[in-house]
């Protein structure tokens, strides 16, 4: 549980720094969700190249974020999901 607390602290800081994609990458890394990590890394690359988040890319990030969080809820339970979600 201490590891999860540390993750949540990291997520809060990343979100505070407006690094929402970085937060999602950190979650994917923590739960060893390599496919989602790769997706969010690609989104970050495009975001950096564009110097802003294109609307459609932001929408895609929201879809993939919801998918990942739903998978976490299914495999790790609602309590873990809710703790992480509240840190974003």
MOKA-V817277 format. One record per pair of residues at least 4 apart in sequence whose C-alpha atoms are under 7 Angstrom apart, sorted by the first residue. I is the first residue (numbers start at 1). J is the second residue. If there is no record, write none. Layout:
i=I j=J
i=I j=J
This chain:
i=1 j=5
i=2 j=6
i=3 j=7
i=4 j=8
i=5 j=9
i=6 j=10
i=7 j=11
i=8 j=12
i=8 j=84
i=8 j=87
i=9 j=13
i=10 j=14
i=11 j=15
i=11 j=23
i=11 j=87
i=11 j=88
i=12 j=16
i=12 j=87
i=12 j=88
i=13 j=17
i=14 j=18
i=14 j=19
i=14 j=20
i=14 j=22
i=14 j=23
i=15 j=19
i=15 j=20
i=15 j=23
i=15 j=88
i=19 j=23
i=20 j=24
i=21 j=25
i=21 j=40
i=21 j=44
i=22 j=26
i=23 j=27
i=24 j=28
i=24 j=40
i=24 j=65
i=25 j=29
i=25 j=37
i=25 j=40
i=25 j=41
i=26 j=30
i=27 j=31
i=28 j=32
i=28 j=33
i=28 j=34
i=28 j=36
i=28 j=37
i=29 j=33
i=29 j=34
i=29 j=37
i=33 j=37
i=34 j=38
i=35 j=39
i=36 j=40
i=37 j=41
i=38 j=42
i=39 j=43
i=40 j=44
i=41 j=45
i=42 j=46
i=43 j=47
i=44 j=48
i=45 j=49
i=46 j=50
i=47 j=51
i=47 j=52
i=47 j=53
i=48 j=52
i=53 j=57
i=53 j=58
i=54 j=58
i=55 j=59
i=56 j=60
i=57 j=61
i=58 j=62
i=59 j=63
i=60 j=64
i=61 j=65
i=62 j=66
i=63 j=67
i=64 j=68
i=65 j=69
i=66 j=70
i=67 j=71
i=68 j=72
i=69 j=73
i=69 j=81
i=70 j=74
i=71 j=75
i=72 j=76
i=72 j=81
i=73 j=77
i=73 j=78
i=73 j=81
i=76 j=80
i=77 j=81
i=78 j=82
i=79 j=83
i=80 j=84
i=81 j=85
i=82 j=86
i=83 j=87
i=84 j=88
